[in-house]
Amino acid sequence: MKFRPCIDLHGGKVKQIVGSTLTDDSRGLIENFVSLRDASYYAEMFKRDGLAGGHVIMLGPGNEEQALKALRAYPGGLQIGGGITADNAAYYIECGASHVIATSYVFRDGDIHMANLDRLVAAVGRDRLVLDLSCRVRGNAYFVVTDRWQKFTGFEINQKNLEELAGYCSEFLIHAVDVEGQCRGIQADLVEKLGKWTPIPTTYAGGIRSLQDIEMIRSLGKGNLDFTVGSALDIYGGNLSYREVVAFVSGE
């Protein structure tokens, strides 16, 4: 199990927000933390601590300058997502991203667009592509959500669908949107299902507040999941020690 750090960007600043409150006009937006430092500071920290495979997420417009600063500070060490298409994916790889992360370009109008997925694979290759399958509960199942996590698609998170998509990408990034940014515990049933079902490296995000939650991900996920944590970390204004998390996963 690996710790995959994150740098979330909104309005040109490093922030931690409750993602489900993000809308077009930002009314009702809940910000847990707004940093006075730029993205390169965090990228350099993650590089120094040997934390590869973290992600930079551009939440809306006005974030590219900060995103590029992070990629240049840690070339080959960070993935990038937010507005990724077949037209710009190769550009971000050239700027230093190890992978690009796609959601809305592949999932739109409530369905998966295989033609767009094929275009992304052609642009950067399967080995450089991560699919963001962030999801919410509807009924007794989890479904991928798009457009700032406000719109449900008909794409269910299940073993069959994960196995099919694994042929097009190298990793999955999956936020449990219903608990994301709230620091009140993980979505345990989702973690358990992903640990059983996923055929490729998968990063879980959502609700982590303690080392006990991280240990639960290790246990319920059968060691098959990596994790990311944002708002709970002390480097982002929370109570969970970043240093303790780094030490926890390194076995120190």
C-alpha positions as CSV (number, residue, x, y, z in Angstrom):
1,M,0.0,0.0,0.0
2,K,1.3,3.4,-1.0
3,F,0.5,6.9,0.1
4,R,-0.3,9.0,-3.0
5,P,-0.2,12.6,-2.0
6,C,-2.5,15.3,-3.6
7,I,-2.3,18.9,-4.6
8,D,-5.8,20.3,-5.3
9,L,-6.0,23.6,-7.1
10,H,-9.0,25.9,-7.2
11,G,-9.0,29.6,-8.2
12,G,-5.3,29.5,-8.7
13,K,-4.5,28.4,-5.2
14,V,-3.8,25.2,-3.3
15,K,-6.9,24.3,-1.4
16,Q,-8.7,21.5,0.3
17,I,-12.5,21.7,-0.3
18,V,-15.5,19.4,0.2
19,G,-15.6,18.4,-3.5
20,S,-19.3,17.7,-3.5
21,T,-20.0,21.4,-2.8
22,L,-18.1,22.6,-5.9
23,T,-20.5,24.2,-8.5
24,D,-20.2,26.4,-11.5
25,D,-20.7,29.6,-9.5
26,S,-19.0,28.3,-6.3
27,R,-22.0,29.3,-4.2
28,G,-22.1,27.0,-1.2
29,L,-18.5,26.0,-1.6
30,I,-17.0,24.7,1.6
31,E,-13.2,25.3,1.8
32,N,-11.4,23.4,4.5
33,F,-8.0,25.0,3.8
34,V,-6.5,27.7,1.5
35,S,-2.7,27.6,1.4
36,L,-0.4,30.7,1.4
37,R,2.2,28.6,-0.5
38,D,2.2,27.7,-4.1
39,A,1.9,24.2,-5.6
40,S,5.7,23.8,-6.1
41,Y,6.3,23.9,-2.4
42,Y,4.2,20.8,-1.9
43,A,5.6,19.1,-5.0
44,E,9.1,19.6,-3.7
45,M,8.1,18.1,-0.3
46,F,6.7,15.0,-1.9
47,K,9.7,14.6,-4.1
48,R,12.0,15.0,-1.1
49,D,10.0,12.3,0.8
50,G,10.0,9.9,-2.2
51,L,6.3,9.9,-2.6
52,A,5.7,9.1,-6.3
53,G,2.3,8.8,-8.1
54,G,0.5,11.6,-6.3
55,H,-1.9,13.8,-8.3
56,V,-2.5,17.4,-9.1
57,I,-6.1,18.2,-9.7
58,M,-7.2,21.4,-11.5
59,L,-10.7,22.2,-10.1
60,G,-12.0,24.5,-12.8
61,P,-10.2,27.3,-14.8
62,G,-7.3,29.5,-13.7
63,N,-5.2,26.7,-12.3
64,E,-2.8,25.8,-15.1
65,E,0.1,28.0,-13.9
66,Q,0.1,26.4,-10.5
67,A,-0.3,23.0,-12.0
68,L,2.7,23.4,-14.3
69,K,4.8,24.7,-11.3
70,A,4.1,21.5,-9.5
71,L,5.0,19.3,-12.5
72,R,8.2,21.2,-13.1
73,A,9.2,20.9,-9.4
74,Y,8.7,17.1,-9.5
75,P,9.0,15.9,-13.1
76,G,7.8,12.3,-13.5
77,G,6.5,12.2,-9.9
78,L,3.0,13.5,-10.3
79,Q,-0.1,12.8,-12.2
80,I,-2.4,15.6,-13.4
81,G,-6.2,15.8,-13.8
82,G,-8.9,18.3,-14.5
83,G,-10.0,19.1,-18.0
84,I,-7.9,16.5,-19.6
85,T,-8.7,15.6,-23.3
86,A,-7.1,13.9,-26.2
87,D,-6.0,17.3,-27.4
88,N,-4.0,18.4,-24.3
89,A,-3.0,15.1,-22.7
90,A,0.3,14.8,-24.5
91,Y,1.2,18.4,-23.6
92,Y,0.9,17.7,-19.9
93,I,3.1,14.6,-20.3
94,E,5.7,16.7,-22.0
95,C,5.5,19.2,-19.1
96,G,6.5,16.6,-16.6
97,A,3.4,14.6,-15.7
98,S,3.9,10.9,-15.3
99,H,0.2,10.2,-16.2
100,V,-2.9,12.1,-17.1
101,I,-6.2,11.5,-15.2
102,A,-9.5,11.7,-17.1
103,T,-13.1,11.7,-16.1
104,S,-15.6,14.0,-17.9
105,Y,-13.9,13.6,-21.3
106,V,-14.6,9.8,-21.1
107,F,-17.9,9.9,-19.1
108,R,-20.4,12.5,-20.3
109,D,-24.1,12.8,-20.9
110,G,-24.6,9.9,-18.4
111,D,-22.7,7.3,-20.3
112,I,-19.1,6.2,-21.2
113,H,-17.8,7.5,-24.6
114,M,-15.5,4.7,-25.9
115,A,-14.5,6.8,-28.9
116,N,-13.0,9.5,-26.5
117,L,-11.4,6.8,-24.4
118,D,-9.8,5.4,-27.6
119,R,-8.5,8.9,-28.5
120,L,-6.9,9.3,-25.1
121,V,-5.2,6.0,-25.4
122,A,-3.9,6.9,-28.8
123,A,-2.7,10.3,-27.5
124,V,-0.6,9.1,-24.6
125,G,-0.8,5.3,-24.4
126,R,-2.5,3.0,-21.9
127,D,0.5,3.1,-19.6
128,R,0.2,6.9,-19.1
129,L,-3.6,7.0,-18.5
130,V,-5.5,7.0,-15.2
131,L,-9.2,6.9,-15.2
132,D,-11.0,8.7,-12.4
133,L,-14.0,6.6,-11.4
134,S,-15.1,8.8,-8.5
135,C,-18.5,7.6,-7.4
136,R,-21.6,8.1,-5.2
137,V,-24.1,5.7,-3.8
138,R,-27.4,5.3,-5.6
139,G,-29.7,2.6,-4.3
140,N,-27.4,-0.3,-3.3
141,A,-24.6,0.4,-5.8
142,Y,-21.9,2.9,-6.6
143,F,-22.0,4.9,-9.9
144,V,-19.4,7.1,-11.5
145,V,-20.3,10.8,-11.1
146,T,-19.0,13.7,-13.3
147,D,-19.3,17.5,-13.7
148,R,-17.8,18.4,-10.3
149,W,-19.3,15.2,-8.9
150,Q,-22.9,16.6,-9.4
151,K,-24.1,14.3,-12.2
152,F,-24.7,10.6,-12.0
153,T,-23.7,8.4,-14.9
154,G,-25.2,5.0,-15.6
155,F,-21.7,3.4,-15.1
156,E,-21.7,1.2,-12.1
157,I,-18.6,0.3,-10.1
158,N,-18.5,-3.5,-10.3
159,Q,-16.0,-6.2,-11.1
160,K,-17.1,-6.7,-14.7
161,N,-16.8,-3.0,-15.5
162,L,-13.5,-2.5,-13.7
163,E,-12.0,-5.5,-15.6
164,E,-13.2,-4.1,-18.9
165,L,-11.8,-0.6,-18.3
166,A,-8.5,-2.0,-17.1
167,G,-7.6,-2.8,-20.7
168,Y,-7.5,1.0,-21.5
169,C,-5.6,2.4,-18.5
170,S,-2.8,1.7,-16.0
171,E,-4.6,2.9,-12.9
172,F,-7.9,3.9,-11.3
173,L,-8.4,6.9,-9.0
174,I,-11.6,6.6,-7.0
175,H,-13.0,9.2,-4.6
176,A,-15.8,8.2,-2.4
177,V,-17.6,11.4,-3.0
178,D,-20.2,11.1,-0.3
179,V,-17.5,11.3,2.4
180,E,-14.7,13.1,0.5
181,G,-13.3,16.1,2.3
182,Q,-15.3,15.5,5.5
183,C,-12.7,13.7,7.6
184,R,-15.3,11.5,9.3
185,G,-14.3,8.1,8.2
186,I,-13.9,6.0,5.0
187,Q,-16.6,4.4,2.9
188,A,-15.7,0.9,4.2
189,D,-18.0,-1.1,1.9
190,L,-16.6,0.6,-1.2
191,V,-13.0,-0.1,0.0
192,E,-13.8,-3.7,0.6
193,K,-15.4,-4.1,-2.9
194,L,-12.5,-2.4,-4.6
195,G,-10.0,-4.6,-2.8
196,K,-11.8,-7.6,-4.2
197,W,-12.5,-6.4,-7.7
198,T,-9.8,-4.1,-9.0
199,P,-7.3,-5.8,-11.4
200,I,-4.9,-2.8,-11.6
201,P,-3.4,-0.3,-9.2
202,T,-6.1,1.7,-7.6
203,T,-6.0,4.7,-5.3
204,Y,-8.9,5.3,-2.8
205,A,-9.7,8.7,-1.5
206,G,-12.4,9.9,0.9
207,G,-13.0,10.5,4.6
208,I,-9.6,9.5,5.9
209,R,-9.0,11.1,9.3
210,S,-6.5,8.9,11.2
211,L,-3.9,6.2,10.9
212,Q,-6.6,3.8,12.0
213,D,-8.6,4.6,8.9
214,I,-5.4,4.0,6.8
215,E,-5.0,0.6,8.5
216,M,-8.6,-0.2,7.7
217,I,-8.0,0.5,4.0
218,R,-5.0,-1.9,4.2
219,S,-7.1,-4.6,5.9
220,L,-10.4,-4.3,4.0
221,G,-8.7,-3.7,0.7
222,K,-6.5,-6.8,1.2
223,G,-3.4,-4.7,0.5
224,N,-4.6,-4.1,-3.0
225,L,-5.3,-0.4,-2.7
226,D,-3.2,2.8,-2.4
227,F,-4.7,5.8,-0.7
228,T,-4.7,9.6,-0.8
229,V,-5.6,12.0,2.1
230,G,-6.0,15.7,1.9
231,S,-8.0,17.8,4.4
232,A,-7.1,15.7,7.4
233,L,-3.3,16.3,7.0
234,D,-1.6,18.9,9.1
235,I,0.1,20.3,6.0
236,Y,-3.4,21.2,4.8
237,G,-4.7,22.5,8.1
238,G,-5.9,19.2,9.6
239,N,-4.9,17.1,12.7
240,L,-3.3,14.1,11.0
241,S,0.5,14.3,10.9
242,Y,1.9,14.2,7.4
243,R,5.2,12.8,8.8
244,E,3.3,10.1,10.7
245,V,1.5,9.0,7.5
246,V,4.8,8.9,5.6
247,A,6.4,6.9,8.4
248,F,3.4,4.6,8.6
249,V,3.6,3.5,5.0
250,S,7.3,3.2,5.0
251,G,7.2,0.8,8.0
252,E,9.3,3.1,10.3
